[in-house]
Amino acid sequence: MDVDFPAQTGYKATLADICAAFLVIISLAVLLGWVFQFRLLTTFSTFTTYPSMQANTAVGIMMLGMGLFALTRKQPPLLIFSTITCLLFACATLIQYASNTDLGIDDLFLKDNWSQHNPGRMAPITAINLAFCAGLLLSHRYLAKKIPLLLDVLLLLFFMEVLLALNVYLIDARALLGSYYFSGYSLPTNLCFVLFIVGLVSASETGMHSLFTTNSSFRMHALSLIGLVLLFSIVVSALGTTQSPQTIFTNAVFSSLACCLAIYLMGNMSQKNILADKDAAKTETGEQAIKHDFQRAVLRILNSSEDAMLLADERRRILCANKGATRIFGWSLDELKNMKLETLVPKRYQSVDIGIFHQFTLSNEAGLRFGERAKSLGLTKRGVERPISITLYKCEKISESGDIESLQENNDTSNEARIDSGVPPLEDGSKIYTLIFIRELSGLETAMAELNQNSTIDRLTGLSSHEEFVRYCTDVENQSTRRDDKFISIMFIDLDSFKVINEKFGRDFGDHVLLNVATTLKSKLRSSDKLFRYGADEFLLISESHSEEQADLMAERIRTSVKVSPTKLSDTNVYITCSIALSCTQSVRVGLQEKTEQLRTEIHSRSNTHKDCVINVKW
């Protein structure tokens, strides 16, 4: 079988990586400007009235860039280091402003000869923004997953503040710098915060994320509309350059609000369009994906087999088959596709086999053989019944994202937990695929299978039969020794009012009830326990225990499990209870058959007065 491996691709930078790189480059350029006393690098302007980005601010911006890179590349240590450094700079600056003290973080050994107010100290709004950005980085993963709407709101509010400052800066920088909080707020700092917002949005799985990461035509129209709104807001604000600072601020607030609202609405609409396109593409290519994933992997290798091999989903729909299936059943490959599995068995067995199939998908078992050593009957296209052997194998669990998990390795959930829930393991969007091996039996194999079936295995439940119990009793009696430090317990389990269920819902549903009860009982077994189907609605469990109290506790657990395990009938649950006759002994020599008949007589004599209970019978 030829397997194609994807080619190894090199490092691919994202928009967030590019923004992070620009943040580091700008901060390094500013630091070089301070080292070589080149003011243009610290202001990004030839206007002498524009304040410089301080050296400590440049270091804080550099940490933001490193933190943004660490967030996209999933590097927690670097992320924590960067955000803590930003928080230390921001908090120290705010403490200096609040207490009018000097903590020694100004200038960073680079003397500021250009600033008129608080030389070397970052602006109050810069410190607040650095702390806010560090908080966004630390809480980003939680907010993006748990509260994406809150993350969108926080990013929009932050962008509105940065956009407001940029608006006023471009119109009349004095109106902005005259404010206490914006005193010393530089143009490079403002541009860096814009880059940080763009990078963080592109790294977030929120509504605005799609504006920067998709290539749809809607995205281009949305970005064009946002650009027009932004340009319009700047032009409108610029027309009022002769107005008072308060009026300039008011106009800038409304312009920034309009732009942020446009970004939010366009982002959400773009996200909805992307989800709709993905759903449509998934619907169109779903069948093709199944065809290519499984036909090439299974049919090319197995087509030469004389045995039939089918792949079915959890709804019993045949997805693909090999040529051996056409030889046994007479249907063509095209006819077998999308056919229900039960079509391949006689009608009188269909309801039982459907129940066995669904119990298998509910269970944690990787494989199941129908009747173990027994035979089954297949139905050909012409209506001819053929003796066959059927084996089911739950090969793998495939999630919607395409990840494949081995069911044998991922078996944390017990049989009891899955079966008692009554819900197939499909709630997480995954699918269970079942591989069915079918072998046509020869005349000798058919005769042997019939003999084994009639003598050892119950056809309906797959449990050991009454005849197997007789042989087991003979083996026990022939044992020369048996430990007398343990109790041997016999539990005769009789279903209450099972005849009423048969009369009310029909015998087919009654078979489903028996199969469900048998599955529940099997989930409670230990490796040393022996379980038999003794009669129509009777089961027998032989177990070893350390005390009579332990045996009584096990019987109570079995009674409770049967009581709370419903059988599905359309949209309703049908419950049944059982009564258990229990007897224990430490005797080396035991008469299992005689004791079983005694327990059977005892529980039948009390069937009208004692239901859903455990009856202790002395040995």
MOKA-V328805 format. One record per pair of residues at least 4 apart in sequence whose C-alpha atoms are under 8 Angstrom apart, sorted by sequence separation. I is the first residue (numbers start at 0). J is the second residue. If there is no record, write none. Layout:
i j
I J
I J
This chain:
i j
12 16
13 17
14 18
15 19
16 20
17 21
18 22
19 23
20 24
21 25
22 26
23 27
24 28
25 29
26 30
27 31
28 32
29 33
30 34
31 35
32 36
33 37
37 41
38 42
39 43
52 56
53 57
54 58
55 59
56 60
57 61
58 62
59 63
60 64
61 65
62 66
63 67
64 68
65 69
66 70
67 71
68 72
69 73
70 74
74 78
75 79
76 80
77 81
78 82
79 83
80 84
81 85
82 86
83 87
84 88
85 89
86 90
87 91
88 92
89 93
90 94
91 95
92 96
93 97
94 98
95 99
96 100
101 105
103 107
106 110
114 118
121 125
122 126
123 127
124 128
125 129
126 130
127 131
128 132
129 133
130 134
131 135
132 136
133 137
134 138
135 139
138 142
139 143
140 144
141 145
142 146
143 147
146 150
147 151
148 152
149 153
150 154
151 155
152 156
153 157
154 158
155 159
156 160
157 161
158 162
159 163
160 164
161 165
162 166
163 167
164 168
165 169
166 170
167 171
168 172
171 175
172 176
173 177
174 178
177 181
178 182
184 188
185 189
186 190
187 191
188 192
189 193
190 194
191 195
192 196
193 197
194 198
195 199
196 200
197 201
198 202
199 203
204 208
205 209
207 211
208 212
209 213
214 218
215 219
216 220
217 221
218 222
219 223
220 224
221 225
222 226
223 227
224 228
225 229
226 230
227 231
228 232
229 233
230 234
231 235
232 236
233 237
234 238
235 239
236 240
242 246
243 247
244 248
245 249
246 250
247 251
248 252
249 253
250 254
251 255
252 256
253 257
254 258
255 259
256 260
257 261
258 262
259 263
260 264
261 265
262 266
263 267
264 268
265 269
266 270
267 271
268 272
269 273
270 274
271 275
272 276
273 277
274 278
275 279
276 280
277 281
278 282
279 283
280 284
281 285
284 288
285 289
286 290
287 291
288 292
289 293
290 294
291 295
292 296
293 297
294 298
295 299
296 300
297 301
298 302
311 315
312 316
320 324
321 325
322 326
323 327
324 328
325 329
326 330
330 334
331 335
332 336
334 338
338 342
339 343
340 344
341 345
342 346
344 348
345 349
346 350
348 352
349 353
350 354
351 355
352 356
353 357
354 358
355 359
356 360
357 361
358 362
359 363
369 373
370 374
378 382
379 383
397 401
398 402
404 408
405 409
406 410
412 416
413 417
414 418
415 419
416 420
417 421
418 422
425 429
440 444
441 445
442 446
443 447
444 448
445 449
446 450
447 451
448 452
449 453
450 454
451 455
452 456
453 457
457 461
463 467
464 468
465 469
466 470
467 471
468 472
469 473
470 474
471 475
472 476
473 477
474 478
496 500
497 501
498 502
499 503
500 504
501 505
502 506
504 508
505 509
506 510
507 511
508 512
509 513
510 514
511 515
512 516
513 517
514 518
515 519
516 520
517 521
518 522
519 523
520 524
524 528
533 537
534 538
545 549
546 550
547 551
548 552
549 553
550 554
551 555
552 556
553 557
554 558
555 559
556 560
557 561
558 562
559 563
560 564
567 571
568 572
590 594
591 595
592 596
593 597
594 598
595 599
596 600
597 601
598 602
599 603
600 604
601 605
602 606
605 609
606 610
12 17
31 36
32 37
33 38
39 44
44 49
52 57
69 74
70 75
94 99
95 100
106 111
113 118
114 119
121 126
141 146
142 147
167 172
168 173
176 181
177 182
184 189
200 205
203 208
213 218
214 219
242 247
289 294
290 295
293 298
294 299
311 316
312 317
324 329
325 330
330 335
341 346
344 349
359 364
369 374
370 375
378 383
379 384
397 402
398 403
404 409
412 417
417 422
424 429
425 430
440 445
451 456
452 457
456 461
457 462
463 468
500 505
501 506
504 509
524 529
532 537
533 538
544 549
567 572
568 573
31 37
32 38
39 45
69 75
94 100
95 101
112 118
168 174
175 181
176 182
201 207
202 208
311 317
312 318
324 330
325 331
369 375
378 384
379 385
397 403
417 423
425 431
452 458
456 462
457 463
532 538
533 539
544 550
566 572
567 573
32 39
42 49
95 102
111 118
142 149
143 150
167 174
168 175
175 182
176 183
200 207
201 208
240 247
301 308
310 317
311 318
325 332
342 349
377 384
378 385
396 403
397 404
417 424
456 463
457 464
501 508
531 538
532 539
543 550
565 572
566 573
32 40
33 41
42 50
69 77
70 78
111 119
142 150
167 175
176 184
200 208
201 209
210 218
239 247
309 317
310 318
311 319
341 349
359 367
376 384
377 385
395 403
396 404
455 463
456 464
501 509
530 538
531 539
565 573
566 574
31 40
32 41
42 51
69 78
110 119
209 218
309 318
310 319
376 385
377 386
395 404
396 405
455 464
500 509
521 530
530 539
531 540
565 574
41 51
42 52
201 211
309 319
310 320
322 332
376 386
377 387
395 405
396 406
454 464
455 465
530 540
564 574
565 575
29 40
30 41
41 52
66 77
67 78
91 102
139 150
164 175
201 212
210 221
236 247
309 320
321 332
341 352
375 386
376 387
394 405
395 406
455 466
456 467
529 540
530 541
563 574
28 40
29 41
41 53
65 77
66 78
92 104
106 118
210 222
308 320
309 321
320 332
341 353
374 386
375 387
394 406
454 466
455 467
497 509
528 540
529 541
562 574
602 614
28 41
38 51
65 78
66 79
91 104
105 118
106 119
307 320
308 321
319 332
374 387
375 388
393 406
454 467
528 541
529 542
562 575
105 119
106 120
236 250
307 321
374 388
375 389
528 542
561 575
562 576
66 81
105 120
235 250
236 251
307 322
308 323
309 324
320 335
328 343
373 388
374 389
527 542
528 543
561 576
562 577
65 81
66 82
88 104
104 120
105 121
307 323
308 324
319 335
320 336
527 543
561 577
582 598
304 321
305 322
306 323
307 324
319 336
581 598
63 81
168 186
236 254
304 322
305 323
306 324
307 325
317 335
318 336
558 576
580 598
598 616
62 81
63 82
232 251
302 321
303 322
304 323
307 326
317 336
318 337
369 388
558 577
580 599
62 82
301 321
302 322
303 323
307 327
316 336
317 337
369 389
558 578
33 54
165 186
233 254
302 323
305 326
306 327
316 337
317 338
368 389
369 390
558 579
580 601
62 84
63 85
232 254
298 320
316 338
317 339
368 390
369 391
580 602
29 52
62 85
232 255
298 321
316 339
317 340
367 390
368 391
513 536
579 602
30 54
165 189
315 339
316 340
366 390
367 391
578 602
594 618
29 54
59 84
60 85
164 189
229 254
294 319
315 340
366 391
367 392
554 579
59 85
229 255
232 258
293 319
315 341
366 392
30 57
96 123
365 392
366 393
554 581
29 57
92 120
161 189
290 318
365 393
59 88
92 121
228 257
229 258
289 318
290 319
311 340
364 393
365 394
399 428
27 57
93 123
228 258
398 428
399 429
551 581
26 57
92 123
161 192
162 193
345 376
398 429
578 609
25 57
26 58
161 193
344 376
345 377
397 429
398 430
578 610
579 611
581 613
55 88
93 126
225 258
228 261
344 377
345 378
360 393
396 429
397 430
550 583
577 610
578 611
579 612
580 613
581 614
582 615
26 60
27 61
92 126
93 127
343 377
344 378
396 430
397 431
523 557
576 610
577 611
578 612
579 613
580 614
581 615
582 616
583 617
584 618
26 61
158 193
343 378
396 431
576 611
577 612
578 613
579 614
580 615
581 616
582 617
583 618
89 125
90 126
225 261
342 378
343 379
395 431
396 432
547 583
578 614
580 616
582 618
23 60
89 126
224 261
225 262
395 432
520 557
22 60
23 61
88 126
89 127
158 196
393 431
394 432
22 61
23 62
345 384
393 432
394 433
497 536
89 129
90 130
393 433
394 434
22 63
23 64
89 130
365 406
392 433
393 434
519 560
520 561
22 64
23 65
154 196
365 407
391 433
392 434
494 536
519 561
21 64
86 129
363 406
391 434
392 435
493 536
494 537
19 63
20 64
85 129
86 130
221 265
313 357
391 435
493 537
19 64
85 130
221 266
390 435
391 436
492 537
493 538
516 561
519 564
18 64
19 65
154 200
389 435
390 436
491 537
492 538
86 133
313 360
363 410
389 436
390 437
491 538
492 539
19 67
85 133
221 269
389 437
491 539
492 540
516 564
19 68
55 104
328 377
330 379
363 412
388 437
389 438
490 539
491 540
515 564
55 105
83 133
328 378
329 379
330 380
363 413
387 437
388 438
489 539
490 540
16 67
54 105
55 106
82 133
218 269
328 379
329 380
363 414
387 438
388 439
459 510
489 540
490 541
515 566
15 67
16 68
54 106
55 107
82 134
217 269
327 379
328 380
329 381
362 414
387 439
388 440
489 541
15 68
53 106
54 107
386 439
387 440
460 513
488 541
489 542
558 611
82 136
151 205
363 417
385 439
386 440
460 514
487 541
488 542
512 566
558 612
16 71
54 109
82 137
151 206
207 262
210 265
362 417
459 514
462 517
487 542
488 543
511 566
558 613
15 71
123 179
124 180
125 181
151 207
207 263
210 266
361 417
362 418
487 543
488 544
123 180
124 181
147 204
148 205
206 263
209 266
361 418
460 517
486 543
487 544
78 136
79 137
122 180
123 181
147 205
207 265
208 266
485 543
486 544
555 613
78 137
122 181
123 182
125 184
207 266
210 269
386 445
485 544
486 545
554 613
122 182
124 184
143 203
206 266
207 267
209 269
358 418
361 421
485 545
486 546
508 568
122 183
143 204
206 267
209 270
361 422
484 545
485 546
486 547
51 113
121 183
122 184
143 205
206 268
207 269
208 270
361 423
488 550
551 613
50 113
51 114
121 184
125 188
206 269
207 270
360 423
361 424
468 531
50 114
55 119
139 203
206 270
209 273
360 424
467 531
490 554
54 119
55 120
56 121
53 119
55 121
70 136
116 182
170 236
465 531
53 120
116 183
166 233
170 237
463 530
464 531
465 532
53 121
169 237
462 530
463 531
464 532
465 533
52 121
56 125
60 129
63 132
67 136
114 183
167 236
171 240
175 244
462 531
463 532
464 533
465 534
59 129
63 133
66 136
166 236
170 240
174 244
462 532
360 431
374 445
460 532
174 247
374 448
34 109
373 448
374 449
457 532
33 109
372 448
373 449
373 451
374 452
497 575
372 451
373 452
496 575
167 247
372 452
495 575
167 248
494 575
495 576
370 452
494 576
495 577
373 456
494 577
495 578
167 251
372 456
493 577
494 578
163 248
166 251
371 456
373 458
492 577
493 578
370 456
492 578
493 579
370 457
492 579
163 251
370 458
491 579
492 580
163 252
166 255
490 579
491 580
371 461
490 580
491 581
163 254
370 461
489 580
490 581
163 255
369 461
489 581
490 582
159 252
162 255
488 581
489 582
488 582
489 583
160 255
488 583
159 255
487 583
488 584
159 256
486 583
487 584
486 584
487 585
486 585
159 259
419 519
485 585
158 259
418 519
484 585
483 585
483 586
155 259
415 519
483 587
491 595
482 587
481 587
489 595
415 522
480 587
491 598
155 263
351 459
414 522
415 523
491 599
493 602
495 606
151 263
327 439
476 588
324 437
476 589
476 590
495 610
495 611
313 430
312 430
313 431
472 590
312 431
313 432
472 591
312 432
313 433
472 592
311 432
312 433
310 432
311 433
49 172
310 433
311 434
469 592
310 434
311 435
309 434
310 435
308 434
309 435
308 435
309 436
60 188
67 195
307 435
308 436
307 436
308 437
306 436
307 437
60 191
64 195
67 198
71 202
306 437
307 438
51 183
52 184
56 188
63 195
67 199
306 438
50 183
51 184
52 185
306 439
50 184
51 185
52 186
50 185
51 186
52 187
49 185
50 186
51 187
52 188
49 186
419 560
42 185
43 186
421 564
42 186
43 187
419 563
421 565
42 187
419 564
41 187
418 564
351 507
350 507
354 511
358 515
351 510
355 514
351 511
354 514
358 518
25 187
25 191
22 191
22 194
21 194
22 195
19 194
18 194
19 195
18 195
18 197
19 198
18 198
17 198
15 197
16 198
15 198
14 198
15 199
15 201
14 201
15 202
14 211
14 212
0 296
0 299
0 300
